[in-house]
Amino acid sequence: MKGIILAGGLGTRLYPLTHATNKHLLPVYDQPMIYYPIQTLVKAGIQEILIVVGGPHAGDFFKVLKNGKDFGIKHMEFAYQESGDGGIADALRLAEDFAEHDNIAVILGDNCTDADISQQVKDFKEGAIIFLKEVRDPQRFGIAEFDSQEEKKIISLEEKPQNPKSNLAITGLYIYDNKVFDYIRQIKPSARGQYEITDVNKLYLQAGKLSWAKLESFWSDAGTFDSLYRTGVYWANKKLKDL
C-alpha cells in the first residue's frame, strides 16, 4: 500500500500566519505540522509516500522534508496542485500515476493523530475505509449517519451539514482501492465549487464497499487557530509527560 498526504491549499483560515509559509509547515508544539501525518503513515508500515502541495510556498516543503529518509520513507514524491480551492478529491486525482493500481492510504496534511491504523492497512482488501471521530463541532466536517444506536451500518454521508445527524465526523484519513480514481472522474463540483471527497465516499457507499473504523486515540485537524492551539497543547502535554 502507498501513502498520499494532501497538503495543498492556501490556508486562508490561518492568515496572517500562512502569508509566510504553507499551513502544513506551521509548528505543532515541537514539529512542523506535516510531520504528524507522515509519522501516521510510516507507523502503519507505509514506505512510499506522495505529498500533494500547492500555493506560493510549495517549495518550502523541500527544505523541510528533503528526500524523506529521516522519517524512514523508502521513496517520496511530490505533486503540485495548481488550483488551491479545488477540493480534496481534486487533489487526490493527482496521485493516480503514483498509485500504479495499488491500494492507497490518504491523510490530510493538517490531520494530527496518535492512532495506529496498521491493522486496517494490513487487513485491507478492497473498497474504502473511512475513519470516524466524535467531535464537538460537527458542522465543520463530513458527517456519517447510522441506521441504529449501535452504530453498525452507515446509511448516509453529508458534507458540512448545518444540522448534523450525528457528531461522528469523517476525519481526513481514508483507505481506498484503485477504483477511487474512477469515482473521482464521476463526481461533479459541489455548491462550494469543490470536488468533495464525501461524494467519492458516497459512491463507495452506494456500491456497498464502504467500511468504517472509529479512532479511539487523539485526533484533530489543525486548520483553524483554535484547533491548531488545541493540537499543540495535546502534543506538548503528551511529550512532556513522556520525558
WONORPE-V871982 format. One record per pair of residues at least 4 apart in sequence whose C-alpha atoms are under 7 Angstrom apart, sorted by the first residue. I is the first residue (numbers start at 0). J is the second residue. D is the distance in whole Angstrom. If there is no record, write none. Layout:
i=I j=J d=D
i=I j=J d=D
This chain:
i=0 j=45 d=6
i=0 j=101 d=6
i=0 j=102 d=5
i=0 j=103 d=5
i=1 j=45 d=6
i=1 j=47 d=5
i=1 j=48 d=6
i=1 j=98 d=7
i=1 j=101 d=7
i=1 j=102 d=7
i=1 j=103 d=5
i=1 j=104 d=6
i=2 j=40 d=7
i=2 j=45 d=6
i=2 j=47 d=6
i=2 j=48 d=5
i=2 j=49 d=6
i=2 j=103 d=6
i=2 j=104 d=5
i=2 j=105 d=6
i=3 j=48 d=6
i=3 j=49 d=5
i=3 j=50 d=6
i=3 j=103 d=7
i=3 j=104 d=6
i=3 j=105 d=5
i=3 j=106 d=6
i=4 j=49 d=6
i=4 j=50 d=5
i=4 j=51 d=6
i=4 j=105 d=6
i=4 j=106 d=5
i=4 j=107 d=6
i=4 j=108 d=6
i=5 j=50 d=6
i=5 j=51 d=5
i=5 j=52 d=7
i=5 j=90 d=7
i=5 j=106 d=6
i=5 j=107 d=5
i=5 j=108 d=5
i=6 j=23 d=6
i=6 j=50 d=7
i=6 j=51 d=5
i=6 j=52 d=5
i=6 j=107 d=6
i=6 j=108 d=5
i=7 j=51 d=6
i=7 j=52 d=4
i=7 j=53 d=4
i=7 j=54 d=7
i=7 j=80 d=6
i=7 j=83 d=6
i=8 j=53 d=6
i=8 j=54 d=6
i=8 j=83 d=4
i=8 j=84 d=6
i=9 j=54 d=6
i=9 j=83 d=6
i=10 j=17 d=6
i=10 j=22 d=5
i=12 j=223 d=6
i=13 j=17 d=6
i=13 j=223 d=6
i=13 j=224 d=6
i=14 j=18 d=6
i=17 j=21 d=6
i=17 j=22 d=6
i=20 j=24 d=7
i=20 j=56 d=5
i=21 j=56 d=5
i=21 j=57 d=7
i=23 j=31 d=7
i=23 j=32 d=5
i=23 j=33 d=5
i=23 j=108 d=6
i=23 j=109 d=6
i=24 j=31 d=5
i=24 j=32 d=5
i=24 j=33 d=6
i=25 j=31 d=5
i=25 j=32 d=6
i=26 j=30 d=5
i=26 j=31 d=4
i=26 j=32 d=6
i=27 j=31 d=6
i=27 j=32 d=5
i=27 j=230 d=7
i=27 j=231 d=5
i=28 j=231 d=5
i=28 j=234 d=6
i=28 j=235 d=6
i=30 j=34 d=7
i=32 j=109 d=6
i=33 j=37 d=7
i=33 j=108 d=6
i=33 j=109 d=7
i=34 j=38 d=6
i=35 j=39 d=6
i=35 j=111 d=5
i=35 j=112 d=7
i=36 j=40 d=6
i=36 j=106 d=7
i=36 j=108 d=6
i=36 j=110 d=6
i=36 j=111 d=6
i=37 j=41 d=6
i=38 j=42 d=6
i=39 j=43 d=6
i=40 j=44 d=7
i=40 j=45 d=5
i=41 j=45 d=5
i=41 j=46 d=6
i=43 j=115 d=7
i=43 j=116 d=6
i=43 j=117 d=4
i=43 j=120 d=7
i=44 j=117 d=7
i=46 j=71 d=7
i=46 j=72 d=5
i=46 j=73 d=5
i=46 j=74 d=7
i=47 j=72 d=6
i=47 j=73 d=6
i=47 j=74 d=5
i=47 j=75 d=6
i=48 j=74 d=6
i=48 j=75 d=5
i=48 j=76 d=6
i=49 j=75 d=6
i=49 j=76 d=5
i=49 j=77 d=5
i=50 j=76 d=6
i=50 j=77 d=5
i=50 j=78 d=6
i=51 j=77 d=6
i=51 j=78 d=5
i=51 j=79 d=6
i=51 j=80 d=7
i=51 j=90 d=7
i=52 j=57 d=6
i=52 j=77 d=7
i=52 j=78 d=6
i=52 j=79 d=5
i=52 j=80 d=6
i=53 j=57 d=5
i=53 j=79 d=5
i=53 j=80 d=5
i=53 j=81 d=6
i=53 j=83 d=6
i=54 j=83 d=6
i=59 j=63 d=7
i=60 j=64 d=6
i=61 j=65 d=5
i=66 j=75 d=6
i=67 j=71 d=7
i=67 j=72 d=5
i=67 j=75 d=6
i=68 j=72 d=5
i=68 j=73 d=7
i=78 j=93 d=7
i=80 j=90 d=6
i=84 j=193 d=7
i=85 j=89 d=5
i=85 j=193 d=5
i=85 j=194 d=6
i=86 j=90 d=7
i=86 j=193 d=5
i=86 j=194 d=5
i=86 j=195 d=6
i=87 j=91 d=6
i=87 j=194 d=7
i=87 j=195 d=6
i=87 j=196 d=6
i=88 j=92 d=6
i=88 j=183 d=6
i=88 j=194 d=5
i=88 j=195 d=6
i=88 j=196 d=5
i=89 j=194 d=6
i=92 j=180 d=6
i=92 j=183 d=7
i=94 j=98 d=6
i=95 j=99 d=7
i=95 j=180 d=7
i=98 j=103 d=7
i=100 j=177 d=5
i=101 j=176 d=7
i=101 j=177 d=6
i=102 j=175 d=6
i=102 j=176 d=4
i=102 j=177 d=6
i=103 j=174 d=6
i=103 j=175 d=5
i=103 j=176 d=6
i=104 j=173 d=6
i=104 j=174 d=4
i=104 j=175 d=6
i=105 j=172 d=6
i=105 j=173 d=5
i=105 j=174 d=6
i=106 j=110 d=7
i=106 j=171 d=5
i=106 j=172 d=4
i=106 j=173 d=6
i=107 j=171 d=5
i=107 j=172 d=7
i=109 j=220 d=5
i=109 j=221 d=5
i=109 j=222 d=6
i=110 j=171 d=6
i=110 j=219 d=6
i=110 j=220 d=4
i=110 j=221 d=6
i=111 j=218 d=6
i=111 j=219 d=6
i=111 j=220 d=6
i=112 j=217 d=5
i=112 j=218 d=4
i=112 j=219 d=7
i=113 j=216 d=6
i=113 j=217 d=6
i=113 j=218 d=7
i=114 j=214 d=7
i=114 j=216 d=5
i=114 j=217 d=7
i=116 j=120 d=6
i=117 j=121 d=6
i=118 j=122 d=6
i=119 j=123 d=6
i=125 j=176 d=5
i=126 j=175 d=6
i=126 j=176 d=6
i=126 j=203 d=7
i=126 j=208 d=5
i=126 j=209 d=6
i=127 j=174 d=5
i=127 j=175 d=4
i=127 j=176 d=6
i=127 j=203 d=7
i=127 j=208 d=6
i=127 j=209 d=5
i=127 j=210 d=6
i=128 j=173 d=6
i=128 j=174 d=5
i=128 j=175 d=7
i=128 j=209 d=6
i=128 j=210 d=5
i=128 j=211 d=5
i=129 j=169 d=7
i=129 j=172 d=7
i=129 j=173 d=5
i=129 j=174 d=7
i=129 j=210 d=6
i=129 j=211 d=5
i=129 j=212 d=7
i=130 j=169 d=6
i=130 j=170 d=6
i=130 j=172 d=6
i=130 j=173 d=6
i=130 j=211 d=6
i=130 j=212 d=5
i=130 j=213 d=6
i=130 j=214 d=6
i=131 j=167 d=6
i=131 j=168 d=5
i=131 j=169 d=5
i=131 j=170 d=6
i=131 j=212 d=6
i=131 j=213 d=5
i=131 j=214 d=6
i=132 j=167 d=5
i=132 j=168 d=5
i=132 j=169 d=7
i=132 j=170 d=7
i=132 j=213 d=6
i=132 j=214 d=6
i=133 j=166 d=5
i=133 j=167 d=5
i=133 j=168 d=6
i=134 j=166 d=6
i=134 j=167 d=6
i=134 j=168 d=6
i=135 j=166 d=7
i=137 j=142 d=7
i=137 j=163 d=6
i=137 j=166 d=5
i=137 j=168 d=6
i=138 j=159 d=5
i=138 j=160 d=5
i=138 j=161 d=6
i=138 j=163 d=6
i=139 j=159 d=5
i=140 j=158 d=6
i=140 j=159 d=5
i=140 j=168 d=6
i=140 j=169 d=7
i=141 j=156 d=7
i=141 j=157 d=5
i=141 j=158 d=4
i=141 j=159 d=5
i=141 j=168 d=6
i=141 j=169 d=5
i=141 j=197 d=7
i=142 j=156 d=6
i=142 j=157 d=5
i=142 j=158 d=6
i=142 j=163 d=7
i=142 j=165 d=7
i=142 j=166 d=7
i=142 j=167 d=6
i=142 j=168 d=5
i=142 j=169 d=6
i=143 j=153 d=6
i=143 j=155 d=6
i=143 j=156 d=5
i=143 j=157 d=7
i=143 j=165 d=7
i=143 j=167 d=6
i=143 j=168 d=7
i=143 j=169 d=7
i=144 j=153 d=6
i=144 j=154 d=6
i=144 j=155 d=5
i=144 j=156 d=6
i=144 j=164 d=6
i=144 j=165 d=6
i=145 j=150 d=5
i=145 j=151 d=7
i=145 j=152 d=5
i=145 j=153 d=4
i=145 j=154 d=5
i=146 j=150 d=7
i=146 j=152 d=6
i=146 j=153 d=6
i=146 j=154 d=6
i=147 j=151 d=7
i=156 j=197 d=7
i=156 j=201 d=7
i=158 j=197 d=6
i=175 j=179 d=6
i=178 j=182 d=6
i=179 j=183 d=6
i=180 j=184 d=6
i=181 j=185 d=7
i=182 j=186 d=7
i=182 j=199 d=6
i=182 j=202 d=7
i=183 j=199 d=6
i=186 j=198 d=7
i=186 j=199 d=7
i=187 j=194 d=6
i=188 j=192 d=5
i=188 j=193 d=5
i=188 j=194 d=5
i=189 j=193 d=5
i=189 j=194 d=6
i=189 j=195 d=7
i=196 j=200 d=6
i=197 j=201 d=6
i=198 j=202 d=7
i=199 j=203 d=7
i=200 j=204 d=6
i=201 j=205 d=6
i=202 j=206 d=6
i=203 j=207 d=6
i=203 j=208 d=5
i=203 j=209 d=5
i=204 j=208 d=6
i=204 j=209 d=5
i=219 j=226 d=7
i=219 j=230 d=6
i=220 j=226 d=6
i=221 j=226 d=5
i=221 j=227 d=4
i=221 j=230 d=6
i=222 j=226 d=6
i=222 j=227 d=6
i=223 j=227 d=6
i=224 j=228 d=6
i=225 j=229 d=6
i=226 j=230 d=6
i=227 j=231 d=6
i=228 j=232 d=6
i=229 j=233 d=6
i=230 j=234 d=6
i=231 j=235 d=6
i=232 j=236 d=6
i=233 j=237 d=6
i=234 j=238 d=6
i=235 j=239 d=6
i=236 j=240 d=6
i=237 j=241 d=6
i=238 j=242 d=7
